[in-house]
């Protein structure tokens, strides 16, 4: 895991570095800012808990909310 390796260089490098990698893996597009924020939160959850599962849950909830809002916008159009 990227965060595990980067956390060897400190919390700031680990969290920000892994969030940037996470965001870039989602592509350089309109999703990048949101992916960076989700990556920051997920990396910090990992750093504090030592487990990937809080971040996985947060990512799933974020995706579900995003999908729900997209569906609502489609219905309203």
C-alpha positions in Angstrom: 0.0 0.0 0.0 1.3 3.4 -0.9 0.4 5.0 2.4 2.3 2.3 4.3 5.5 3.1 2.4 5.2 6.8 2.5 4.3 7.0 6.2 7.9 6.0 6.8 8.7 9.6 5.9 6.2 11.1 8.3 2.5 11.7 8.5 2.3 14.6 6.1 4.3 12.9 3.4 2.3 9.6 3.9 -1.1 11.1 3.9 -0.6 13.8 1.2 1.5 11.6 -1.0 -0.9 8.6 -1.0 -3.8 11.0 -1.6 -2.1 12.4 -4.7 -1.5 8.9 -6.0 -5.1 8.0 -5.3 -6.4 11.1 -7.1 -4.2 10.6 -10.1 -5.3 7.0 -10.4 -8.8 8.4 -10.9 -7.5 10.4 -13.9 -6.8 14.0 -14.6 -10.3 15.2 -15.1 -13.2 16.9 -13.2 -13.1 14.2 -10.6 -9.5 15.0 -9.5 -10.3 17.5 -6.7 -13.0 15.3 -5.1 -10.7 12.2 -5.4 -7.9 14.2 -3.7 -10.2 15.0 -0.8 -11.4 11.4 -0.5 -7.8 10.3 -0.7 -6.8 12.6 2.1 -9.6 11.4 4.3 -8.9 7.8 3.5 -5.2 8.0 4.1 -5.8 9.8 7.4 -8.3 7.1 8.5 -5.7 4.5 7.6 -2.9 6.3 9.5 -5.1 6.6 12.6 -6.7 3.2 12.6 -3.9 1.0 11.0 -6.6 -0.6 8.9 -7.8 0.0 5.3 -11.4 -0.8 6.2 -12.5 2.6 7.5 -11.3 4.1 4.3 -13.0 1.5 2.2 -16.3 2.1 4.0 -15.9 5.9 3.6 -15.2 5.5 -0.1 -18.2 3.2 -0.5 -20.5 5.7 1.3 -19.1 8.6 -0.8 -19.7 6.7 -4.0 -23.3 5.8 -2.9 -24.1 9.4 -2.1 -22.6 10.6 -5.4 -24.6 8.0 -7.4 -27.8 8.9 -5.5 -27.3 12.6 -6.3 -26.6 11.8 -9.9 -29.8 9.7 -10.1 -31.8 12.6 -8.5 -30.4 15.1 -11.0 -31.3 12.8 -13.9 -34.8 12.4 -12.6 -35.2 16.2 -12.2 -34.0 16.8 -15.8 
